[in-house]
Amino acid sequence: MSAVAAITGAVSVGIAAAALTPFTRARLVEPLHPRLVSAPVLGLLGALFGGLAGWRLDTWPQAFAFAVMALASALLTATDLAAHEIPHRIMWPSAGALVVSLALAAGIQGTWLRFGVALLTGLVIAIVYFVIAWFGKGQFGVGDVSLSLLYGIFLGWLGLPHALVGAFGAFLVHVPVSIVVLLLRRTGRKAELPFGPSLIAASWLAAYVGPAVMTLLVGR
């Protein structure tokens, strides 16, 4: 099922992301790198995240939720890299679609406790990120806090180890990402760098290896 789901996810999400190029561009005021919100880039990102989502899929009732996260990942990665922006008109509809799709999956599978834990996990992670943002002197903004809620719910559905590794691993991922961006752009160390792509990358890594990482950190 993983191979079929991965191919299906890559194709369908890739096409959807490319088709949403005009919608995505309209959400940005002044993109610094407009080429990053072009149809080819969004299509490639959609195919990447769609493949990851399909390969990670456990049961078919969860398919729509995983597709939502793959599409949101493609669009929000592009917008944050292009304009340092997490557009609310992409972020909040994605969050709403995720909650509804997970509720449907919970109803079909009879996993309402899992659904409740996912919501609570997302809320707690968002609160932690809000506190860090409040005292962090602009290290990341409100958009990143809302993004942490979205991925906190998704990873909370997968399990607490996934959520913890994704939420806090984002800060570790951000270090090499920042170095690469600085080298490519040849900007100074004080240049503003988007945090969203690091959180998104760490979340998808955690979706696969979260429990293994937790085992290495805390042991058995």
Beta strands, then each sheet from edge to edge (+ up, - down):
end
